[in-house]
Amino acid sequence: MRAVIQRVKNANVTVDGAVVGKCGVGYMILFCAVEGDSESDIDLLAKKTANLRIFEDENGKMNKSILDIDGEILCISQFTLAADTKKGNRPSFINAMEPTTASKYYDLYCEALKVNGVKSVETGEFGADMQVSLVNDGPVTIILDTDVWNKKG
């Protein structure tokens, strides 16, 4: 399971010209479920996301979480994070989870963020052609991947 976390001043997503999700100060997250992921990965990723300390404290150090600042999240499904670019120049998406389960995991991840204390979690529209606008703060962009944490040794 992969998530690209961008610290933002604000973000929004539109589908067919209409805003379907937005957030103020917080995170704009691109989320992808890959083959082999499980529901336990959802809980792990949500907890890590909620507790990730990438907001500045009074000393200018990245020492506060989204919970500490009472921030908001806009979470967007993004199957292209599963791209395999080892061969040739055209990415393969064979590692992306099939859409029915991926959609379920996306919804469960967004709910798990709330369970972990995030006050506001808005979403895009799974599988839709979306346009995302954001003001990246910093910029600060962090990639989280449960495969890295689940490896033994």
Secondary structure, DSSP 4 states (H G I P E B T S, - for coil): -EEEEEEEEEEEEEETTEEEEEESSEEEEEEE-BTT--HHHHHHHHHHHHH---EE-TTS-EEE-TTTTT-EEEEEE-GGGG-B-SSSSS-B-TTBPPHHHHHHHHHHHHHHHHHTT-SEEEE--TTS--EEEEEEEEEEEEEEEHHHHH---
